[in-house]
Amino acid sequence: MMKLVFFGTPMFAIPTLYSLHKSAHVISAVVTTPDKPSGRGLKNNVSPVKQKALELNYPIYQPDKLNDPDFLSIMDKIDSDLFIVVAYRILPNELISIPKKDVINLHASLLPKYRGAAPIHRAILNGERETGVTIFRINEKIDTGDILLQDTYKLSNNSTTGEIYNNLAEIGAKMMLKTLNRYDEIVPVEQDHSISTLAPKISAKECLIYWNKSAEIIHNQIRAFSPKPGAYTYFQNQRIKLYNSEINKDSTTIFSPGEIKYNNHCLQVGTETDIIHINEIQLEGKKRMPINQFIKGFPQIQGRYFG
């Protein structure tokens, strides 16, 4: 049995938190980001991890600064064996040195590949056919610590970030529990830093589709940015997000890049190579909708161009 402090913020961290809650290990406290005012009424928006921690009745800490002396003193008094980190902020050295044994992180890639904030997005953008999760020891440099356990996950040609995010969250939860249960017998393995790749945060510019690129590049964009932030294009100066795409490699019809036609209940768009089929679309300020619903309001889009 281990005495733990859990650090996390988004939905990705919830399966691990709940898995540890059901285990023989003891969660002494949960640390998450401060509440943030949002919406018209500036109502406090709490993190998914805080919501779950409240439901499970854990002590919750939300420090603005992780090196705050009062917060560090609280963490020190808990006298924990391990800190468990899942999709949280960068921990300062003062915090890393507190637990008796270690600080362990769950990362959504097969390290040393895709170190950084957007490993799932980057794997899809690059057309990877495999990704996974890594449980590793945190040190002073981001995502560079020794590996404890890894598990692989196969990607299909149509896998989206949303699907992979949910699946890796569940796989990661199982791997974290396995790591804790076998902690004393696992031999850490140093990462091969010479083959590392980076996965920086996604910028808005990266979500813009250029139709003079290959169908594969555009298809990877659409699924990498689904459901958020959404790959987008323009029609008559209106931003439009595209979802649920397929590449049609069998068509003998010739389309110009960005040329639009509606056929067989899907939107067909030309690229530099093959035609892409778009099955869902989202107008700016509106909800996602199937193409057959969209086309009723925009019949004039046929024969026109995105771009």
C-alpha positions as CSV (number, residue, x, y, z in Angstrom):
1,M,0.0,0.0,0.0
2,M,1.3,3.5,-1.0
3,K,0.3,6.8,0.5
4,L,-0.3,9.2,-2.5
5,V,-0.9,12.8,-3.5
6,F,-2.7,13.1,-6.8
7,F,-2.0,16.0,-9.2
8,G,-4.3,16.5,-12.2
9,T,-6.7,18.8,-14.0
10,P,-8.6,17.5,-17.1
11,M,-10.9,14.6,-17.9
12,F,-7.9,12.6,-19.0
13,A,-6.8,12.3,-15.4
14,I,-10.2,11.1,-14.1
15,P,-9.8,7.3,-14.9
16,T,-6.5,7.2,-13.0
17,L,-7.9,9.1,-10.0
18,Y,-10.8,6.7,-9.8
19,S,-8.7,3.6,-10.3
20,L,-6.5,4.6,-7.5
21,H,-9.5,5.4,-5.4
22,K,-10.8,1.9,-5.8
23,S,-7.4,0.3,-5.0
24,A,-5.6,-0.5,-1.8
25,H,-3.5,2.6,-2.1
26,V,-4.4,5.7,-0.1
27,I,-4.9,9.1,-1.7
28,S,-4.2,11.7,1.0
29,A,-4.9,14.8,-1.1
30,V,-5.8,15.9,-4.6
31,V,-4.0,18.9,-6.2
32,T,-5.6,20.7,-9.2
33,T,-5.7,24.1,-10.8
34,P,-7.5,27.1,-9.3
35,D,-11.1,27.7,-10.3
36,K,-11.4,30.1,-13.2
37,P,-14.3,32.6,-13.8
38,S,-15.9,31.9,-17.2
39,G,-19.1,32.7,-19.2
40,R,-21.2,35.8,-19.1
41,G,-21.8,35.6,-15.4
42,L,-18.1,34.9,-14.7
43,K,-19.2,31.9,-12.7
44,N,-16.3,29.8,-11.3
45,N,-15.4,27.0,-13.5
46,V,-13.9,24.0,-11.6
47,S,-11.6,21.4,-13.2
48,P,-12.9,17.9,-13.9
49,V,-10.4,16.5,-11.3
50,K,-11.8,18.9,-8.6
51,Q,-15.4,17.8,-9.4
52,K,-14.4,14.1,-9.1
53,A,-12.3,14.7,-5.9
54,L,-15.3,16.5,-4.3
55,E,-17.5,13.5,-5.2
56,L,-15.0,11.1,-3.7
57,N,-14.5,13.3,-0.6
58,Y,-10.8,14.0,-0.8
59,P,-9.0,17.1,0.6
60,I,-8.4,19.4,-2.4
61,Y,-5.6,22.0,-2.8
62,Q,-5.5,24.6,-5.6
63,P,-2.3,26.6,-5.3
64,D,-1.7,29.5,-7.7
65,K,2.1,29.0,-7.3
66,L,3.5,25.5,-6.7
67,N,6.6,26.9,-4.9
68,D,4.5,28.8,-2.4
69,P,6.0,28.0,1.0
70,D,2.6,27.4,2.7
71,F,1.7,24.9,0.0
72,L,5.1,23.1,0.1
73,S,4.7,22.9,3.9
74,I,1.3,21.2,3.6
75,M,2.6,18.7,1.0
76,D,5.6,17.9,3.3
77,K,3.4,17.3,6.3
78,I,1.3,14.8,4.4
79,D,4.4,12.5,4.4
80,S,3.5,10.7,1.2
81,D,5.3,7.9,-0.6
82,L,4.5,9.1,-4.1
83,F,3.1,12.0,-6.0
84,I,1.0,10.9,-9.0
85,V,0.8,13.4,-11.8
86,V,-1.6,13.1,-14.8
87,A,-2.0,16.1,-17.1
88,Y,-1.0,18.8,-14.6
89,R,1.4,21.7,-14.6
90,I,5.2,21.5,-14.5
91,L,6.3,20.7,-10.9
92,P,9.2,22.8,-9.4
93,N,12.2,21.0,-7.9
94,E,11.1,22.0,-4.4
95,L,7.9,19.9,-4.9
96,I,9.6,17.0,-6.7
97,S,11.9,16.4,-3.7
98,I,9.1,16.1,-1.1
99,P,7.7,12.5,-1.4
100,K,9.6,9.6,0.2
101,K,9.9,7.5,-3.0
102,D,9.1,9.3,-6.2
103,V,7.0,11.6,-8.4
104,I,5.4,9.6,-11.2
105,N,3.8,10.9,-14.4
106,L,1.4,9.4,-17.0
107,H,2.1,10.7,-20.5
108,A,0.1,10.0,-23.6
109,S,2.9,8.8,-25.9
110,L,5.6,6.2,-26.2
111,L,8.4,8.4,-24.8
112,P,10.9,9.6,-25.9
113,K,8.5,10.3,-28.8
114,Y,6.3,13.3,-28.5
115,R,7.5,15.1,-25.4
116,G,5.2,18.0,-24.7
117,A,1.7,19.3,-24.4
118,A,0.0,17.7,-27.5
119,P,1.3,14.2,-28.0
120,I,-1.9,12.7,-29.4
121,H,-2.5,15.6,-31.9
122,R,1.1,15.3,-33.1
123,A,1.0,11.6,-33.6
124,I,-2.1,11.8,-35.8
125,L,-0.8,14.8,-37.7
126,N,2.3,12.8,-38.5
127,G,0.3,9.8,-39.7
128,E,1.5,7.5,-36.9
129,R,0.1,4.0,-36.8
130,E,1.0,3.4,-33.2
131,T,1.1,5.4,-30.0
132,G,0.6,4.5,-26.3
133,V,1.2,5.6,-22.8
134,T,4.3,5.9,-20.6
135,I,4.6,5.9,-16.9
136,F,7.8,7.7,-16.0
137,R,9.7,9.4,-13.2
138,I,9.6,13.1,-13.2
139,N,12.8,15.1,-13.0
140,E,13.8,18.7,-13.6
141,K,13.4,18.5,-17.4
142,I,10.0,18.0,-19.1
143,D,9.1,14.4,-20.1
144,T,12.7,13.2,-19.9
145,G,12.7,11.0,-16.8
146,D,13.4,7.3,-16.6
147,I,10.6,5.0,-17.9
148,L,8.8,2.6,-15.6
149,L,6.2,1.0,-17.8
150,Q,4.8,1.5,-21.3
151,D,1.8,0.1,-23.3
152,T,1.2,0.5,-27.0
153,Y,-2.1,1.4,-28.8
154,K,-2.7,0.9,-32.5
155,L,-4.1,3.7,-34.6
156,S,-6.5,3.3,-37.5
157,N,-6.6,5.6,-40.6
158,N,-9.7,7.2,-39.1
159,S,-8.7,7.5,-35.4
160,T,-9.5,11.0,-34.0
161,T,-7.9,12.7,-31.1
162,G,-11.1,12.5,-29.1
163,E,-11.3,8.7,-29.4
164,I,-7.6,8.2,-28.7
165,Y,-7.7,10.6,-25.7
166,N,-10.5,8.6,-24.0
167,N,-8.9,5.2,-24.8
168,L,-5.4,6.2,-23.6
169,A,-6.9,7.7,-20.4
170,E,-8.4,4.2,-19.6
171,I,-5.2,2.4,-20.6
172,G,-3.1,4.8,-18.6
173,A,-5.2,4.3,-15.5
174,K,-4.6,0.5,-15.6
175,M,-0.9,1.1,-16.2
176,M,-0.5,3.5,-13.3
177,L,-2.1,1.0,-10.9
178,K,0.1,-1.8,-12.3
179,T,3.1,0.4,-11.8
180,L,2.2,1.1,-8.1
181,N,1.5,-2.6,-7.4
182,R,4.8,-3.6,-8.9
183,Y,6.8,-0.5,-7.9
184,D,9.5,-2.2,-5.9
185,E,10.3,-4.7,-8.6
186,I,10.3,-2.4,-11.7
187,V,13.7,-1.4,-13.0
188,P,13.6,2.1,-14.4
189,V,15.0,2.5,-18.0
190,E,16.7,5.7,-19.2
191,Q,15.1,7.3,-22.2
192,D,17.1,7.4,-25.4
193,H,17.3,11.1,-25.7
194,S,18.9,10.9,-29.2
195,I,15.6,9.8,-30.8
196,S,13.3,12.2,-28.9
197,T,10.6,14.2,-30.7
198,L,8.6,17.2,-29.5
199,A,4.8,17.7,-29.3
200,P,4.3,21.4,-28.7
201,K,0.9,23.0,-28.0
202,I,-1.3,23.3,-31.1
203,S,-1.6,26.8,-32.6
204,A,-4.7,28.2,-34.3
205,K,-2.7,28.6,-37.6
206,E,-2.1,24.8,-37.7
207,C,-5.8,24.2,-37.8
208,L,-6.3,26.0,-41.1
209,I,-6.7,23.7,-44.1
210,Y,-4.7,24.4,-47.3
211,W,-6.5,22.5,-50.1
212,N,-3.4,22.4,-52.3
213,K,-1.9,19.9,-49.9
214,S,-2.3,16.1,-50.2
215,A,-5.6,14.4,-49.1
216,E,-3.7,12.5,-46.4
217,I,-2.3,15.7,-44.8
218,I,-5.7,17.3,-44.8
219,H,-7.4,14.1,-43.5
220,N,-4.9,13.9,-40.7
221,Q,-5.5,17.5,-39.8
222,I,-9.3,17.0,-39.6
223,R,-9.0,13.9,-37.3
224,A,-6.1,15.4,-35.2
225,F,-8.2,18.4,-34.4
226,S,-11.4,16.5,-33.7
227,P,-13.3,17.4,-31.5
228,K,-11.1,20.4,-30.5
229,P,-9.9,22.8,-31.6
230,G,-11.4,21.8,-35.0
231,A,-9.7,22.0,-38.5
232,Y,-11.2,24.8,-40.4
233,T,-11.5,26.4,-43.8
234,Y,-13.4,29.4,-45.2
235,F,-16.4,29.8,-47.5
236,Q,-17.4,33.4,-48.4
237,N,-15.3,34.7,-45.5
238,Q,-17.1,32.5,-43.0
239,R,-15.0,30.1,-40.9
240,I,-16.2,26.5,-41.2
241,K,-14.9,23.6,-39.2
242,L,-14.8,20.1,-40.8
243,Y,-15.2,16.7,-39.1
244,N,-15.5,13.0,-39.9
245,S,-13.5,12.8,-43.1
246,E,-12.6,10.0,-45.5
247,I,-10.2,9.8,-48.4
248,N,-11.6,8.6,-51.7
249,K,-8.7,7.0,-53.6
250,D,-10.9,5.3,-56.1
251,S,-12.6,8.3,-57.7
252,T,-11.7,9.0,-61.4
253,T,-13.4,12.4,-61.2
254,I,-10.9,15.3,-61.3
255,F,-11.4,18.1,-58.7
256,S,-9.4,21.3,-58.3
257,P,-8.0,21.9,-54.8
258,G,-10.8,23.2,-52.7
259,E,-13.6,22.5,-55.2
260,I,-16.9,21.4,-53.6
261,K,-19.5,19.0,-54.7
262,Y,-22.3,17.3,-52.8
263,N,-23.0,13.6,-53.7
264,N,-24.2,10.5,-51.9
265,H,-25.0,12.5,-48.7
266,C,-21.4,13.7,-48.2
267,L,-19.5,16.8,-49.2
268,Q,-16.7,16.0,-51.7
269,V,-13.7,18.4,-51.8
270,G,-10.7,18.4,-54.1
271,T,-7.1,18.4,-52.8
272,E,-3.7,18.2,-54.5
273,T,-4.1,14.4,-54.7
274,D,-7.4,12.5,-53.9
275,I,-10.9,13.7,-53.1
276,I,-11.9,14.0,-49.4
277,H,-15.4,13.2,-48.2
278,I,-16.7,15.4,-45.4
279,N,-19.6,14.0,-43.3
280,E,-20.0,16.7,-40.6
281,I,-19.5,20.4,-40.6
282,Q,-19.8,23.3,-38.1
283,L,-20.6,26.9,-39.0
284,E,-19.1,29.6,-36.9
285,G,-21.2,30.0,-33.7
286,K,-23.3,26.9,-34.5
287,K,-23.3,23.2,-33.4
288,R,-21.8,20.4,-35.5
289,M,-24.3,19.0,-38.0
290,P,-24.4,16.3,-40.6
291,I,-23.7,17.4,-44.2
292,N,-27.2,16.5,-45.4
293,Q,-28.6,19.0,-42.9
294,F,-26.0,21.7,-43.8
295,I,-26.6,21.4,-47.5
296,K,-30.3,22.4,-47.1
297,G,-29.2,25.8,-45.8
298,F,-26.3,26.1,-48.2
299,P,-27.2,24.6,-51.5
300,Q,-25.2,27.3,-53.3
301,I,-22.0,25.8,-52.0
302,Q,-22.0,23.1,-54.7
303,G,-19.5,23.9,-57.5
304,R,-17.9,26.6,-55.4
305,Y,-14.5,26.5,-53.5
306,F,-13.2,26.4,-50.0
307,G,-10.2,28.6,-49.3
